[in-house]
Amino acid sequence: MSTLLNGNANLSADMAIRLEKAFGINADTLLRMQTAYELAQARKHEQDKGSKSSLKPPILQTFPKRNNMPDSCRNSNELRLRCC
């Protein structure tokens, strides 16, 4: 119980039922709150990860954008690197 209250453990279905019996709080509500919290944390983590991955590695900065390629390259079946 203390690990849950200190934020070191997630709420399990068993613990939600125990809390429902002890305090009269609906277990479904507790589990929905836990799921909403976990989803918010995952979205925050994804945003943090996305902002870091939006930076182009130096190797990719050397390649031309597709729009800057000559028409002969765009319509060719050859590798783009070989053509441009």
Protein Blocks (a to p, Z undefined) as FASTA:
>chain_A
ZZmmnopaccdfklmmmmmmmnopafklmmmmmmmmmmmmmmmmmmmmmmmmmpccfklm
mpccfklpcfklmmpcbdfklmZZ
